[in-house]
Structures are given as structure tokens and as C-alpha cells.
């Protein structure tokens, strides 16, 4: 089936929506989320509009039908078997035929770091039995966790990255995807993930990325639609939310762990970011909803 060609304009990066998964605002998975291409694409008439993910890495495996992938403005006509790798912050879109078959695996990109294998850039790789087997093993372990689950997941992820890297060695260079601003944004996001508990100073992050604080803010506004400090605070707020809901630490301890020695200052930060004071947020998150019976 011929897929109609469209010119996609997204010079203003602020206009590109950032999703957890396409059409969703929050992610609910642990190590990974996976689904069939058909299950989500049919909800959107087989056309996924340009969007990006702030912290997620996706691997789309096409096993049937036809598709067009658009990665940071470059178009790729896909025929099965094919694998599309989409790092965080890559603007991507798809057009699928109605008989499309395949899967989409979504991971936290930070989980791929430290495995000793380079994370594949945005691009398209011909599918292979080795890649398919590595992905199937990963999904099987994710769906059926057993003893040493985390170690098994890291092992399966390593095998998948190795399979992708070897496939690319035989297919030559692919579209690099990101321009310099996007590369800086990714480096900054990784630095935030590593350092958000220790520092909120923009100079520390700019130095880690190798650019000035002014340039860092310019990159963040262009790519992420927010200032560098807003990106840092959003990550801290996410961790505060998790700790308030799921840990037994006191509010003072949580604040200290996140670099706030003054409990009052931490309380004001949480109130500004989460919409209520830490104690109230913890209570609301742990209080079961009240069941109200309909009146006769």
C-alpha cells in the first residue's frame, strides 16, 4: 500500500508535544512497556503525528505491512523486517498501512546507560532473526519476572543492543538524527539524571555539557520548551513525588536527600511544583478513595 507523502514542519520545537507514550502524559511501566503497532496506530487512523519523548527510548520492529518513519525530518520508507530506533528527544512520526504488524518496545533511556554498549542513534536497521530473538527474550523476561529479574533484564537489554550494533555495522551509516542543539540537550538531560540530588547550579551542568549557561538555557528552550532550571526542578519534583508516595522517609529526610537542608524551603518547593504541601500530598496519595453508593 502506498503511503501518502506529507511535508512535516516543526521548526519551532516548542510546538512538538512531549509524551510518555504517544497520546499519553504519564508512563506506567517498570523496566519496559511493549505493545503491538496495530493496537495504538489504529486509534489514530494509522498516522502518528510528530512528537518526542523526554526520557524514553523506543524500538519499533516492523514485521508486516508498510510504513514510513520520519526521524528529525528525514523520511525512511520501511518494508518488513525493519527496526527503527528512537532515542529520547528525537522528533518522530509514522504513517502505517492498515495491515501493519509488529511491536514497539519503550524503555527508560537511563536504563540503557552503563551497559557498556553504545546506545544506537536514531535510524533504521534491517530486521534479523538475531534482533527478533533478543527482543523476544527481553519481552518474555519482562512479562514473566523471576529470580534475579533486574540482572536478567540488563542481560537481555545488552544482547539486544549488541544485536542492533552488529546489524548496523553491516548496513553502513544511518541518519544521525540530532543536530548540535539536540546533542547538547541529551547531554544535559543525562547530567541532570546523574546530579539532580547534588546540585541545582546551572554552571555545574553547563560545565558538564561543555557550553555556557546562556547557551544551555537557549538549547533547553529550543529543544525542551523550558529553561534549564525548570528541567532540573521538574526532575527533582518527580523524585520528591516518588519518595513522598512510596518511601517511609520523613519529609525532612526526603528534602535533605534532594539537597534541601532547610525543610521550610523544601516545603515551599514541593507546594509550588506539586500543588500542595508535602504532608498533604503524601496523605492524599496514600488515602484510599471513599466509595459512595448511589442514592435510591
Helices and strands as residue ranges (DSSP letters): G 13-15, E 17-18, E 32-36, H 37-41, G 42-44, E 47-52, E 56-64, E 66-71, E 74-79, E 82-86, E 92-96, E 101-108, H 109-112, E 123-126, H 129-143, H 149-169, H 180-195, H 202-209, H 213-224, H 228-246, H 251-257, H 263-274, H 278-286
